[in-house]
C-alpha cells in the first residue's frame, strides 16, 4: 500500500466514507473535514506512517498531503 492509499484509508475510516472515492484531487473541504478532524487524523498519520507532521502545515487536497508525507519519509 502506498502513502496516498494509506492516507485515503485513514481519512475514509475517520469520515465513514469509502477510500475508493478519494482521489488526489479530493479536497478536505469536500470531505467535510473540520479542524478537530485534522488534529485527530494527523495523529493517526504520524502513528501509522512513522512521520512527524506539523499542524501548521495546510493542504488543500489529499494528493498534496500525500506528496508532503512522502517527502518527509524520504528526507
PDB file of N, H, CA, C and O in Angstrom:
ATOM      1  N   UNK A   1       0.865  -1.183   0.000  1.00  0.00           N
ATOM      2  CA  UNK A   1       0.000   0.000   0.000  1.00  0.00           C
ATOM      3  C   UNK A   1       0.909   1.244   0.000  1.00  0.00           C
ATOM      4  O   UNK A   1       1.823   1.350   0.818  1.00  0.00           O
ATOM      5  N   UNK A   2       0.652   2.165  -0.910  1.00  0.00           N
ATOM      6  H   UNK A   2      -0.091   2.079  -1.574  1.00  0.00           H
ATOM      7  CA  UNK A   2       1.476   3.375  -0.969  1.00  0.00           C
ATOM      8  C   UNK A   2       0.953   4.432   0.009  1.00  0.00           C
ATOM      9  O   UNK A   2      -0.081   4.247   0.651  1.00  0.00           O
ATOM     10  N   UNK A   3       1.685   5.534   0.106  1.00  0.00           N
ATOM     11  H   UNK A   3       2.525   5.684  -0.415  1.00  0.00           H
ATOM     12  CA  UNK A   3       1.346   6.589   1.071  1.00  0.00           C
ATOM     13  C   UNK A   3      -0.041   7.160   0.799  1.00  0.00           C
ATOM     14  O   UNK A   3      -0.834   7.316   1.728  1.00  0.00           O
ATOM     15  N   UNK A   4      -0.347   7.475  -0.459  1.00  0.00           N
ATOM     16  H   UNK A   4       0.297   7.348  -1.213  1.00  0.00           H
ATOM     17  CA  UNK A   4      -1.664   8.028  -0.780  1.00  0.00           C
ATOM     18  C   UNK A   4      -2.770   7.067  -0.356  1.00  0.00           C
ATOM     19  O   UNK A   4      -3.754   7.486   0.253  1.00  0.00           O
ATOM     20  N   UNK A   5      -2.615   5.779  -0.675  1.00  0.00           N
ATOM     21  H   UNK A   5      -1.815   5.439  -1.170  1.00  0.00           H
ATOM     22  CA  UNK A   5      -3.650   4.796  -0.325  1.00  0.00           C
ATOM     23  C   UNK A   5      -3.836   4.702   1.189  1.00  0.00           C
ATOM     24  O   UNK A   5      -4.962   4.577   1.670  1.00  0.00           O
ATOM     25  N   UNK A   6      -2.744   4.762   1.933  1.00  0.00           N
ATOM     26  H   UNK A   6      -1.829   4.863   1.542  1.00  0.00           H
ATOM     27  CA  UNK A   6      -2.830   4.682   3.390  1.00  0.00           C
ATOM     28  C   UNK A   6      -3.543   5.915   3.945  1.00  0.00           C
ATOM     29  O   UNK A   6      -4.389   5.802   4.833  1.00  0.00           O
ATOM     30  N   UNK A   7      -3.198   7.092   3.418  1.00  0.00           N
ATOM     31  H   UNK A   7      -2.512   7.183   2.697  1.00  0.00           H
ATOM     32  CA  UNK A   7      -3.853   8.326   3.856  1.00  0.00           C
ATOM     33  C   UNK A   7      -5.344   8.275   3.529  1.00  0.00           C
ATOM     34  O   UNK A   7      -6.176   8.633   4.363  1.00  0.00           O
ATOM     35  N   UNK A   8      -5.684   7.830   2.318  1.00  0.00           N
ATOM     36  H   UNK A   8      -5.008   7.539   1.641  1.00  0.00           H
ATOM     37  CA  UNK A   8      -7.093   7.718   1.920  1.00  0.00           C
ATOM     38  C   UNK A   8      -7.834   6.751   2.842  1.00  0.00           C
ATOM     39  O   UNK A   8      -8.988   6.990   3.199  1.00  0.00           O
ATOM     40  N   UNK A   9      -7.176   5.673   3.220  1.00  0.00           N
ATOM     41  H   UNK A   9      -6.239   5.479   2.930  1.00  0.00           H
ATOM     42  CA  UNK A   9      -7.797   4.692   4.114  1.00  0.00           C
ATOM     43  C   UNK A   9      -8.075   5.310   5.493  1.00  0.00           C
ATOM     44  O   UNK A   9      -9.150   5.111   6.061  1.00  0.00           O
ATOM     45  N   UNK A  10      -7.110   6.052   6.021  1.00  0.00           N
ATOM     46  H   UNK A  10      -6.237   6.214   5.560  1.00  0.00           H
ATOM     47  CA  UNK A  10      -7.288   6.706   7.326  1.00  0.00           C
ATOM     48  C   UNK A  10      -8.421   7.722   7.254  1.00  0.00           C
ATOM     49  O   UNK A  10      -9.268   7.774   8.145  1.00  0.00           O
ATOM     50  N   UNK A  11      -8.440   8.531   6.196  1.00  0.00           N
ATOM     51  H   UNK A  11      -7.752   8.488   5.471  1.00  0.00           H
ATOM     52  CA  UNK A  11      -9.491   9.540   6.040  1.00  0.00           C
ATOM     53  C   UNK A  11     -10.859   8.871   5.936  1.00  0.00           C
ATOM     54  O   UNK A  11     -11.810   9.297   6.592  1.00  0.00           O
ATOM     55  N   UNK A  12     -10.961   7.839   5.125  1.00  0.00           N
ATOM     56  H   UNK A  12     -10.189   7.493   4.592  1.00  0.00           H
ATOM     57  CA  UNK A  12     -12.234   7.140   4.946  1.00  0.00           C
ATOM     58  C   UNK A  12     -12.705   6.534   6.263  1.00  0.00           C
ATOM     59  O   UNK A  12     -13.889   6.596   6.595  1.00  0.00           O
ATOM     60  N   UNK A  13     -11.780   5.953   7.005  1.00  0.00           N
ATOM     61  H   UNK A  13     -10.818   5.903   6.735  1.00  0.00           H
ATOM     62  CA  UNK A  13     -12.128   5.375   8.297  1.00  0.00           C
ATOM     63  C   UNK A  13     -12.636   6.460   9.243  1.00  0.00           C
ATOM     64  O   UNK A  13     -13.597   6.249   9.983  1.00  0.00           O
ATOM     65  N   UNK A  14     -11.999   7.596   9.216  1.00  0.00           N
ATOM     66  H   UNK A  14     -11.218   7.768   8.615  1.00  0.00           H
ATOM     67  CA  UNK A  14     -12.371   8.699  10.112  1.00  0.00           C
ATOM     68  C   UNK A  14     -13.701   9.339   9.713  1.00  0.00           C
ATOM     69  O   UNK A  14     -14.491   9.718  10.577  1.00  0.00           O
ATOM     70  N   UNK A  15     -13.947   9.458   8.423  1.00  0.00           N
ATOM     71  H   UNK A  15     -13.305   9.150   7.720  1.00  0.00           H
ATOM     72  CA  UNK A  15     -15.155  10.149   7.959  1.00  0.00           C
ATOM     73  C   UNK A  15     -16.323   9.211   7.701  1.00  0.00           C
ATOM     74  O   UNK A  15     -17.451   9.660   7.500  1.00  0.00           O
ATOM     75  N   UNK A  16     -16.057   7.909   7.707  1.00  0.00           N
ATOM     76  H   UNK A  16     -15.141   7.544   7.871  1.00  0.00           H
ATOM     77  CA  UNK A  16     -17.114   6.948   7.416  1.00  0.00           C
ATOM     78  C   UNK A  16     -17.370   6.797   5.930  1.00  0.00           C
ATOM     79  O   UNK A  16     -18.388   6.238   5.524  1.00  0.00           O
ATOM     80  N   UNK A  17     -16.448   7.294   5.119  1.00  0.00           N
ATOM     81  H   UNK A  17     -15.620   7.748   5.449  1.00  0.00           H
ATOM     82  CA  UNK A  17     -16.597   7.206   3.666  1.00  0.00           C
ATOM     83  C   UNK A  17     -15.891   5.987   3.103  1.00  0.00           C
ATOM     84  O   UNK A  17     -15.533   5.066   3.838  1.00  0.00           O
ATOM     85  N   UNK A  18     -15.696   5.990   1.805  1.00  0.00           N
ATOM     86  H   UNK A  18     -15.986   6.737   1.208  1.00  0.00           H
ATOM     87  CA  UNK A  18     -15.041   4.894   1.096  1.00  0.00           C
ATOM     88  C   UNK A  18     -13.727   5.409   0.525  1.00  0.00           C
ATOM     89  O   UNK A  18     -13.712   6.402  -0.202  1.00  0.00           O
ATOM     90  N   UNK A  19     -12.626   4.740   0.848  1.00  0.00           N
ATOM     91  H   UNK A  19     -12.638   3.932   1.438  1.00  0.00           H
ATOM     92  CA  UNK A  19     -11.306   5.156   0.371  1.00  0.00           C
ATOM     93  C   UNK A  19     -11.249   5.201  -1.151  1.00  0.00           C
ATOM     94  O   UNK A  19     -10.507   6.005  -1.716  1.00  0.00           O
ATOM     95  N   UNK A  20     -12.019   4.350  -1.821  1.00  0.00           N
ATOM     96  H   UNK A  20     -12.622   3.697  -1.362  1.00  0.00           H
ATOM     97  CA  UNK A  20     -12.022   4.311  -3.284  1.00  0.00           C
ATOM     98  C   UNK A  20     -12.589   5.594  -3.887  1.00  0.00           C
ATOM     99  O   UNK A  20     -12.317   5.907  -5.046  1.00  0.00           O
ATOM    100  N   UNK A  21     -13.370   6.335  -3.111  1.00  0.00           N
ATOM    101  H   UNK A  21     -13.591   6.081  -2.169  1.00  0.00           H
ATOM    102  CA  UNK A  21     -13.957   7.588  -3.600  1.00  0.00           C
ATOM    103  C   UNK A  21     -13.016   8.782  -3.444  1.00  0.00           C
ATOM    104  O   UNK A  21     -13.305   9.869  -3.944  1.00  0.00           O
ATOM    105  N   UNK A  22     -11.890   8.584  -2.753  1.00  0.00           N
ATOM    106  H   UNK A  22     -11.655   7.701  -2.348  1.00  0.00           H
ATOM    107  CA  UNK A  22     -10.943   9.668  -2.510  1.00  0.00           C
ATOM    108  C   UNK A  22      -9.869   9.642  -3.589  1.00  0.00           C
ATOM    109  O   UNK A  22      -9.216   8.622  -3.808  1.00  0.00           O
ATOM    110  N   UNK A  23      -9.695  10.786  -4.262  1.00  0.00           N
ATOM    111  H   UNK A  23     -10.226  11.614  -4.083  1.00  0.00           H
ATOM    112  CA  UNK A  23      -8.659  10.903  -5.284  1.00  0.00           C
ATOM    113  C   UNK A  23      -7.618  11.916  -4.812  1.00  0.00           C
ATOM    114  O   UNK A  23      -7.803  12.574  -3.789  1.00  0.00           O
ATOM    115  N   UNK A  24      -6.540  12.033  -5.555  1.00  0.00           N
ATOM    116  H   UNK A  24      -6.390  11.497  -6.386  1.00  0.00           H
ATOM    117  CA  UNK A  24      -5.512  13.012  -5.199  1.00  0.00           C
ATOM    118  C   UNK A  24      -6.064  14.435  -5.256  1.00  0.00           C
ATOM    119  O   UNK A  24      -5.573  15.319  -4.554  1.00  0.00           O
ATOM    120  N   UNK A  25      -7.081  14.661  -6.085  1.00  0.00           N
ATOM    121  H   UNK A  25      -7.481  13.943  -6.656  1.00  0.00           H
ATOM    122  CA  UNK A  25      -7.664  15.996  -6.239  1.00  0.00           C
ATOM    123  C   UNK A  25      -8.768  16.282  -5.223  1.00  0.00           C
ATOM    124  O   UNK A  25      -9.278  17.401  -5.172  1.00  0.00           O
ATOM    125  N   UNK A  26      -9.144  15.293  -4.415  1.00  0.00           N
ATOM    126  H   UNK A  26      -8.730  14.384  -4.456  1.00  0.00           H
ATOM    127  CA  UNK A  26     -10.189  15.491  -3.412  1.00  0.00           C
ATOM    128  C   UNK A  26      -9.715  16.491  -2.372  1.00  0.00           C
ATOM    129  O   UNK A  26      -8.610  16.373  -1.842  1.00  0.00           O
ATOM    130  N   UNK A  27     -10.554  17.476  -2.085  1.00  0.00           N
ATOM    131  H   UNK A  27     -11.451  17.573  -2.516  1.00  0.00           H
ATOM    132  CA  UNK A  27     -10.188  18.466  -1.062  1.00  0.00           C
ATOM    133  C   UNK A  27     -10.747  18.032   0.295  1.00  0.00           C
ATOM    134  O   UNK A  27     -11.712  17.273   0.386  1.00  0.00           O
ATOM    135  N   UNK A  28     -10.102  18.545   1.338  1.00  0.00           N
ATOM    136  H   UNK A  28      -9.318  19.162   1.264  1.00  0.00           H
ATOM    137  CA  UNK A  28     -10.585  18.244   2.683  1.00  0.00           C
ATOM    138  C   UNK A  28     -11.942  18.888   2.918  1.00  0.00           C
ATOM    139  O   UNK A  28     -12.757  18.375   3.686  1.00  0.00           O
ATOM    140  N   UNK A  29     -12.180  20.010   2.257  1.00  0.00           N
ATOM    141  H   UNK A  29     -11.519  20.427   1.634  1.00  0.00           H
ATOM    142  CA  UNK A  29     -13.486  20.674   2.357  1.00  0.00           C
ATOM    143  C   UNK A  29     -14.577  19.768   1.783  1.00  0.00           C
ATOM    144  O   UNK A  29     -15.654  19.644   2.366  1.00  0.00           O
ATOM    145  N   UNK A  30     -14.299  19.138   0.645  1.00  0.00           N
ATOM    146  H   UNK A  30     -13.424  19.239   0.171  1.00  0.00           H
ATOM    147  CA  UNK A  30     -15.274  18.219   0.035  1.00  0.00           C
ATOM    148  C   UNK A  30     -15.588  17.051   0.959  1.00  0.00           C
ATOM    149  O   UNK A  30     -16.694  16.510   0.936  1.00  0.00           O
ATOM    150  N   UNK A  31     -14.614  16.667   1.765  1.00  0.00           N
ATOM    151  H   UNK A  31     -13.716  17.106   1.784  1.00  0.00           H
ATOM    152  CA  UNK A  31     -14.793  15.544   2.679  1.00  0.00           C
ATOM    153  C   UNK A  31     -15.520  15.935   3.959  1.00  0.00           C
ATOM    154  O   UNK A  31     -15.869  15.078   4.771  1.00  0.00           O
ATOM    155  N   UNK A  32     -15.748  17.252   4.135  1.00  0.00           N
ATOM    156  H   UNK A  32     -15.464  17.948   3.476  1.00  0.00           H
ATOM    157  CA  UNK A  32     -16.429  17.725   5.334  1.00  0.00           C
ATOM    158  C   UNK A  32     -15.568  17.632   6.577  1.00  0.00           C
ATOM    159  O   UNK A  32     -16.079  17.474   7.686  1.00  0.00           O
ATOM    160  N   UNK A  33     -14.251  17.732   6.391  1.00  0.00           N
ATOM    161  H   UNK A  33     -13.836  17.861   5.491  1.00  0.00           H
ATOM    162  CA  UNK A  33     -13.305  17.608   7.494  1.00  0.00           C
ATOM    163  C   UNK A  33     -13.107  18.973   8.149  1.00  0.00           C
ATOM    164  O   UNK A  33     -12.836  19.963   7.469  1.00  0.00           O
ATOM    165  N   UNK A  34     -13.244  19.020   9.491  1.00  0.00           N
ATOM    166  H   UNK A  34     -13.464  18.216  10.043  1.00  0.00           H
ATOM    167  CA  UNK A  34     -13.013  20.277  10.204  1.00  0.00           C
ATOM    168  C   UNK A  34     -11.670  20.222  10.939  1.00  0.00           C
ATOM    169  O   UNK A  34     -10.943  19.234  10.841  1.00  0.00           O
ATOM    170  N   UNK A  35     -11.350  21.282  11.669  1.00  0.00           N
ATOM    171  H   UNK A  35     -11.941  22.085  11.749  1.00  0.00           H
ATOM    172  CA  UNK A  35     -10.030  21.372  12.306  1.00  0.00           C
ATOM    173  C   UNK A  35      -9.808  20.280  13.356  1.00  0.00           C
ATOM    174  O   UNK A  35      -8.686  19.794  13.499  1.00  0.00           O
ATOM    175  N   UNK A  36     -10.833  19.889  14.080  1.00  0.00           N
ATOM    176  H   UNK A  36     -11.745  20.283  13.964  1.00  0.00           H
ATOM    177  CA  UNK A  36     -10.691  18.807  15.055  1.00  0.00           C
ATOM    178  C   UNK A  36     -10.410  17.491  14.341  1.00  0.00           C
ATOM    179  O   UNK A  36      -9.580  16.703  14.793  1.00  0.00           O
ATOM    180  N   UNK A  37     -11.100  17.249  13.226  1.00  0.00           N
ATOM    181  H   UNK A  37     -11.775  17.889  12.859  1.00  0.00           H
ATOM    182  CA  UNK A  37     -10.841  16.051  12.433  1.00  0.00           C
ATOM    183  C   UNK A  37      -9.388  16.018  11.987  1.00  0.00           C
ATOM    184  O   UNK A  37      -8.736  14.975  12.037  1.00  0.00           O
ATOM    185  N   UNK A  38      -8.882  17.174  11.547  1.00  0.00           N
ATOM    186  H   UNK A  38      -9.411  18.021  11.506  1.00  0.00           H
ATOM    187  CA  UNK A  38      -7.499  17.251  11.074  1.00  0.00           C
ATOM    188  C   UNK A  38      -6.532  16.860  12.182  1.00  0.00           C
ATOM    189  O   UNK A  38      -5.616  16.070  11.953  1.00  0.00           O
ATOM    190  N   UNK A  39      -6.727  17.403  13.378  1.00  0.00           N
ATOM    191  H   UNK A  39      -7.472  18.044  13.564  1.00  0.00           H
ATOM    192  CA  UNK A  39      -5.853  17.075  14.505  1.00  0.00           C
ATOM    193  C   UNK A  39      -5.859  15.577  14.766  1.00  0.00           C
ATOM    194  O   UNK A  39      -4.798  14.974  14.933  1.00  0.00           O
ATOM    195  N   UNK A  40      -7.027  14.975  14.802  1.00  0.00           N
ATOM    196  H   UNK A  40      -7.888  15.464  14.667  1.00  0.00           H
ATOM    197  CA  UNK A  40      -7.135  13.544  15.072  1.00  0.00           C
ATOM    198  C   UNK A  40      -6.483  12.725  13.963  1.00  0.00           C
ATOM    199  O   UNK A  40      -5.792  11.744  14.239  1.00  0.00           O
ATOM    200  N   UNK A  41      -6.697  13.120  12.721  1.00  0.00           N
ATOM    201  H   UNK A  41      -7.258  13.917  12.497  1.00  0.00           H
ATOM    202  CA  UNK A  41      -6.115  12.365  11.610  1.00  0.00           C
ATOM    203  C   UNK A  41      -4.609  12.534  11.540  1.00  0.00           C
ATOM    204  O   UNK A  41      -3.901  11.579  11.220  1.00  0.00           O
ATOM    205  N   UNK A  42      -4.096  13.731  11.835  1.00  0.00           N
ATOM    206  H   UNK A  42      -4.671  14.507  12.095  1.00  0.00           H
ATOM    207  CA  UNK A  42      -2.645  13.940  11.822  1.00  0.00           C
ATOM    208  C   UNK A  42      -1.984  13.010  12.827  1.00  0.00           C
ATOM    209  O   UNK A  42      -0.939  12.430  12.533  1.00  0.00           O
ATOM    210  N   UNK A  43      -2.569  12.860  13.998  1.00  0.00           N
ATOM    211  H   UNK A  43      -3.418  13.331  14.236  1.00  0.00           H
ATOM    212  CA  UNK A  43      -2.002  11.952  15.000  1.00  0.00           C
ATOM    213  C   UNK A  43      -1.976  10.515  14.464  1.00  0.00           C
ATOM    214  O   UNK A  43      -1.017   9.781  14.700  1.00  0.00           O
ATOM    215  N   UNK A  44      -3.006  10.126  13.761  1.00  0.00           N
ATOM    216  H   UNK A  44      -3.785  10.723  13.569  1.00  0.00           H
ATOM    217  CA  UNK A  44      -3.047   8.771  13.208  1.00  0.00           C
ATOM    218  C   UNK A  44      -2.075   8.615  12.034  1.00  0.00           C
ATOM    219  O   UNK A  44      -1.438   7.570  11.896  1.00  0.00           O
ATOM    220  N   UNK A  45      -1.955   9.651  11.181  1.00  0.00           N
ATOM    221  H   UNK A  45      -2.472  10.500  11.293  1.00  0.00           H
ATOM    222  CA  UNK A  45      -0.978   9.597  10.089  1.00  0.00           C
ATOM    223  C   UNK A  45       0.422   9.409  10.663  1.00  0.00           C
ATOM    224  O   UNK A  45       1.199   8.589  10.173  1.00  0.00           O
ATOM    225  N   UNK A  46       0.735  10.177  11.706  1.00  0.00           N
ATOM    226  H   UNK A  46       0.104  10.843  12.104  1.00  0.00           H
ATOM    227  CA  UNK A  46       2.060  10.083  12.320  1.00  0.00           C
ATOM    228  C   UNK A  46       2.307   8.679  12.849  1.00  0.00           C
ATOM    229  O   UNK A  46       3.385   8.115  12.657  1.00  0.00           O
ATOM    230  N   UNK A  47       1.310   8.121  13.512  1.00  0.00           N
ATOM    231  H   UNK A  47       0.434   8.579  13.667  1.00  0.00           H
ATOM    232  CA  UNK A  47       1.431   6.789  14.097  1.00  0.00           C
ATOM    233  C   UNK A  47       1.582   5.711  13.022  1.00  0.00           C
ATOM    234  O   UNK A  47       2.455   4.848  13.123  1.00  0.00           O
ATOM    235  N   UNK A  48       0.749   5.760  12.015  1.00  0.00           N
ATOM    236  H   UNK A  48       0.040   6.461  11.933  1.00  0.00           H
ATOM    237  CA  UNK A  48       0.722   4.699  11.019  1.00  0.00           C
ATOM    238  C   UNK A  48       1.798   4.828   9.939  1.00  0.00           C
ATOM    239  O   UNK A  48       2.222   3.832   9.354  1.00  0.00           O
ATOM    240  N   UNK A  49       2.235   6.067   9.680  1.00  0.00           N
ATOM    241  H   UNK A  49       1.891   6.876  10.156  1.00  0.00           H
ATOM    242  CA  UNK A  49       3.220   6.286   8.625  1.00  0.00           C
ATOM    243  C   UNK A  49       4.616   6.574   9.173  1.00  0.00           C
ATOM    244  O   UNK A  49       5.584   6.628   8.414  1.00  0.00           O
ATOM    245  N   UNK A  50       4.721   6.758  10.484  1.00  0.00           N
ATOM    246  H   UNK A  50       3.935   6.714  11.100  1.00  0.00           H
ATOM    247  CA  UNK A  50       6.025   6.979  11.094  1.00  0.00           C
ATOM    248  C   UNK A  50       6.687   8.284  10.688  1.00  0.00           C
ATOM    249  O   UNK A  50       7.905   8.344  10.523  1.00  0.00           O
ATOM    250  N   UNK A  51       5.884   9.329  10.526  1.00  0.00           N
ATOM    251  H   UNK A  51       4.894   9.281  10.660  1.00  0.00           H
ATOM    252  CA  UNK A  51       6.415  10.630  10.134  1.00  0.00           C
ATOM    253  C   UNK A  51       5.784  11.703  11.006  1.00  0.00           C
ATOM    254  O   UNK A  51       4.607  11.612  11.358  1.00  0.00           O
ATOM    255  N   UNK A  52       6.570  12.724  11.356  1.00  0.00           N
ATOM    256  H   UNK A  52       7.526  12.798  11.070  1.00  0.00           H
ATOM    257  CA  UNK A  52       6.052  13.814  12.177  1.00  0.00           C
ATOM    258  C   UNK A  52       5.529  14.932  11.287  1.00  0.00           C
ATOM    259  O   UNK A  52       6.231  15.405  10.394  1.00  0.00           O
ATOM    260  N   UNK A  53       4.302  15.347  11.534  1.00  0.00           N
ATOM    261  H   UNK A  53       3.732  14.963  12.260  1.00  0.00           H
ATOM    262  CA  UNK A  53       3.681  16.411  10.745  1.00  0.00           C
ATOM    263  C   UNK A  53       3.372  17.590  11.654  1.00  0.00           C
ATOM    264  O   UNK A  53       2.915  17.411  12.783  1.00  0.00           O
ATOM    265  N   UNK A  54       3.620  18.774  11.166  1.00  0.00           N
ATOM    266  H   UNK A  54       3.991  18.919  10.249  1.00  0.00           H
ATOM    267  CA  UNK A  54       3.307  19.986  11.914  1.00  0.00           C
ATOM    268  C   UNK A  54       1.863  20.378  11.625  1.00  0.00           C
ATOM    269  O   UNK A  54       1.428  20.344  10.474  1.00  0.00           O
ATOM    270  N   UNK A  55       1.131  20.746  12.650  1.00  0.00           N
ATOM    271  H   UNK A  55       1.484  20.774  13.585  1.00  0.00           H
ATOM    272  CA  UNK A  55      -0.260  21.141  12.454  1.00  0.00           C
ATOM    273  C   UNK A  55      -0.378  22.444  11.682  1.00  0.00           C
ATOM    274  O   UNK A  55      -1.447  22.759  11.160  1.00  0.00           O
ATOM    275  N   UNK A  56       0.709  23.205  11.603  1.00  0.00           N
ATOM    276  H   UNK A  56       1.578  22.949  12.027  1.00  0.00           H
ATOM    277  CA  UNK A  56       0.687  24.450  10.845  1.00  0.00           C
ATOM    278  C   UNK A  56       0.670  24.194   9.338  1.00  0.00           C
ATOM    279  O   UNK A  56       0.281  25.060   8.554  1.00  0.00           O
ATOM    280  N   UNK A  57       1.100  22.983   8.943  1.00  0.00           N
ATOM    281  H   UNK A  57       1.416  22.279   9.580  1.00  0.00           H
ATOM    282  CA  UNK A  57       1.107  22.642   7.521  1.00  0.00           C
ATOM    283  C   UNK A  57      -0.327  22.525   7.032  1.00  0.00           C
ATOM    284  O   UNK A  57      -1.124  21.777   7.598  1.00  0.00           O
ATOM    285  N   UNK A  58      -0.652  23.261   5.988  1.00  0.00           N
ATOM    286  H   UNK A  58      -0.004  23.869   5.528  1.00  0.00           H
ATOM    287  CA  UNK A  58      -2.015  23.260   5.436  1.00  0.00           C
ATOM    288  C   UNK A  58      -1.984  22.681   4.023  1.00  0.00           C
ATOM    289  O   UNK A  58      -1.113  23.014   3.219  1.00  0.00           O
ATOM    290  N   UNK A  59      -2.934  21.824   3.744  1.00  0.00           N
ATOM    291  H   UNK A  59      -3.641  21.554   4.397  1.00  0.00           H
ATOM    292  CA  UNK A  59      -3.018  21.191   2.432  1.00  0.00           C
ATOM    293  C   UNK A  59      -4.444  21.274   1.931  1.00  0.00           C
ATOM    294  O   UNK A  59      -5.392  20.996   2.666  1.00  0.00           O
ATOM    295  N   UNK A  60      -4.585  21.654   0.690  1.00  0.00           N
ATOM    296  H   UNK A  60      -3.814  21.880   0.093  1.00  0.00           H
ATOM    297  CA  UNK A  60      -5.914  21.760   0.091  1.00  0.00           C
ATOM    298  C   UNK A  60      -6.448  20.391  -0.315  1.00  0.00           C
ATOM    299  O   UNK A  60      -7.635  20.107  -0.155  1.00  0.00           O
ATOM    300  N   UNK A  61      -5.554  19.539  -0.844  1.00  0.00           N
ATOM    301  H   UNK A  61      -4.590  19.770  -0.974  1.00  0.00           H
ATOM    302  CA  UNK A  61      -6.001  18.256  -1.384  1.00  0.00           C
ATOM    303  C   UNK A  61      -5.307  17.092  -0.684  1.00  0.00           C
ATOM    304  O   UNK A  61      -4.264  17.252  -0.049  1.00  0.00           O
ATOM    305  N   UNK A  62      -5.910  15.935  -0.819  1.00  0.00           N
ATOM    306  H   UNK A  62      -6.757  15.806  -1.334  1.00  0.00           H
ATOM    307  CA  UNK A  62      -5.339  14.716  -0.257  1.00  0.00           C
ATOM    308  C   UNK A  62      -4.017  14.407  -0.969  1.00  0.00           C
ATOM    309  O   UNK A  62      -3.064  13.954  -0.335  1.00  0.00           O
ATOM    310  N   UNK A  63      -3.957  14.645  -2.259  1.00  0.00           N
ATOM    311  H   UNK A  63      -4.731  15.013  -2.774  1.00  0.00           H
ATOM    312  CA  UNK A  63      -2.731  14.394  -3.018  1.00  0.00           C
ATOM    313  C   UNK A  63      -1.571  15.260  -2.545  1.00  0.00           C
ATOM    314  O   UNK A  63      -0.436  14.789  -2.467  1.00  0.00           O
ATOM    315  N   UNK A  64      -1.847  16.524  -2.230  1.00  0.00           N
ATOM    316  H   UNK A  64      -2.769  16.907  -2.294  1.00  0.00           H
ATOM    317  CA  UNK A  64      -0.798  17.422  -1.733  1.00  0.00           C
ATOM    318  C   UNK A  64      -0.266  16.916  -0.390  1.00  0.00           C
ATOM    319  O   UNK A  64       0.939  16.959  -0.142  1.00  0.00           O
ATOM    320  N   UNK A  65      -1.148  16.448   0.459  1.00  0.00           N
ATOM    321  H   UNK A  65      -2.127  16.413   0.257  1.00  0.00           H
ATOM    322  CA  UNK A  65      -0.733  15.891   1.743  1.00  0.00           C
ATOM    323  C   UNK A  65       0.129  14.652   1.522  1.00  0.00           C
ATOM    324  O   UNK A  65       1.169  14.499   2.162  1.00  0.00           O
ATOM    325  N   UNK A  66      -0.294  13.773   0.627  1.00  0.00           N
ATOM    326  H   UNK A  66      -1.139  13.898   0.107  1.00  0.00           H
ATOM    327  CA  UNK A  66       0.459  12.545   0.350  1.00  0.00           C
ATOM    328  C   UNK A  66       1.868  12.866  -0.151  1.00  0.00           C
ATOM    329  O   UNK A  66       2.834  12.237   0.282  1.00  0.00           O
ATOM    330  N   UNK A  67       1.995  13.826  -1.049  1.00  0.00           N
ATOM    331  H   UNK A  67       1.211  14.337  -1.401  1.00  0.00           H
ATOM    332  CA  UNK A  67       3.314  14.218  -1.571  1.00  0.00           C
ATOM    333  C   UNK A  67       4.190  14.776  -0.451  1.00  0.00           C
ATOM    334  O   UNK A  67       5.385  14.484  -0.400  1.00  0.00           O
ATOM    335  N   UNK A  68       3.611  15.574   0.445  1.00  0.00           N
ATOM    336  H   UNK A  68       2.640  15.811   0.403  1.00  0.00           H
ATOM    337  CA  UNK A  68       4.353  16.129   1.560  1.00  0.00           C
ATOM    338  C   UNK A  68       4.841  15.005   2.484  1.00  0.00           C
ATOM    339  O   UNK A  68       6.002  14.995   2.893  1.00  0.00           O
ATOM    340  N   UNK A  69       3.959  14.067   2.808  1.00  0.00           N
ATOM    341  H   UNK A  69       3.016  14.074   2.476  1.00  0.00           H
ATOM    342  CA  UNK A  69       4.331  12.952   3.681  1.00  0.00           C
ATOM    343  C   UNK A  69       5.453  12.137   3.047  1.00  0.00           C
ATOM    344  O   UNK A  69       6.408  11.758   3.724  1.00  0.00           O
ATOM    345  N   UNK A  70       5.338  11.868   1.745  1.00  0.00           N
ATOM    346  H   UNK A  70       4.562  12.177   1.195  1.00  0.00           H
ATOM    347  CA  UNK A  70       6.395  11.124   1.048  1.00  0.00           C
ATOM    348  C   UNK A  70       7.734  11.852   1.138  1.00  0.00           C
ATOM    349  O   UNK A  70       8.771  11.220   1.336  1.00  0.00           O
ATOM    350  N   UNK A  71       7.716  13.175   0.994  1.00  0.00           N
ATOM    351  H   UNK A  71       6.873  13.689   0.833  1.00  0.00           H
ATOM    352  CA  UNK A  71       8.966  13.941   1.069  1.00  0.00           C
ATOM    353  C   UNK A  71       9.568  13.870   2.473  1.00  0.00           C
ATOM    354  O   UNK A  71      10.789  13.827   2.622  1.00  0.00           O
ATOM    355  N   UNK A  72       8.716  13.857   3.505  1.00  0.00           N
ATOM    356  H   UNK A  72       7.724  13.892   3.384  1.00  0.00           H
ATOM    357  CA  UNK A  72       9.204  13.734   4.891  1.00  0.00           C
ATOM    358  C   UNK A  72       9.782  12.344   5.127  1.00  0.00           C
ATOM    359  O   UNK A  72      10.770  12.200   5.848  1.00  0.00           O
ATOM    360  N   UNK A  73       9.184  11.329   4.533  1.00  0.00           N
ATOM    361  H   UNK A  73       8.382  11.446   3.947  1.00  0.00           H
ATOM    362  CA  UNK A  73       9.648   9.958   4.721  1.00  0.00           C
ATOM    363  C   UNK A  73      10.986   9.724   4.023  1.00  0.00           C
ATOM    364  O   UNK A  73      11.796   8.920   4.483  1.00  0.00           O
ATOM    365  N   UNK A  74      11.215  10.422   2.922  1.00  0.00           N
ATOM    366  H   UNK A  74      10.557  11.075   2.548  1.00  0.00           H
ATOM    367  CA  UNK A  74      12.443  10.236   2.147  1.00  0.00           C
ATOM    368  C   UNK A  74      13.558  11.168   2.585  1.00  0.00           C
ATOM    369  O   UNK A  74      14.671  11.093   2.063  1.00  0.00           O
ATOM    370  N   UNK A  75      13.271  12.043   3.537  1.00  0.00           N
ATOM    371  H   UNK A  75      12.368  12.104   3.961  1.00  0.00           H
ATOM    372  CA  UNK A  75      14.283  13.027   3.980  1.00  0.00           C
ATOM    373  C   UNK A  75      15.290  12.396   4.921  1.00  0.00           C
ATOM    374  O   UNK A  75      16.207  13.073   5.388  1.00  0.00           O
TER     375      UNK A  75
END
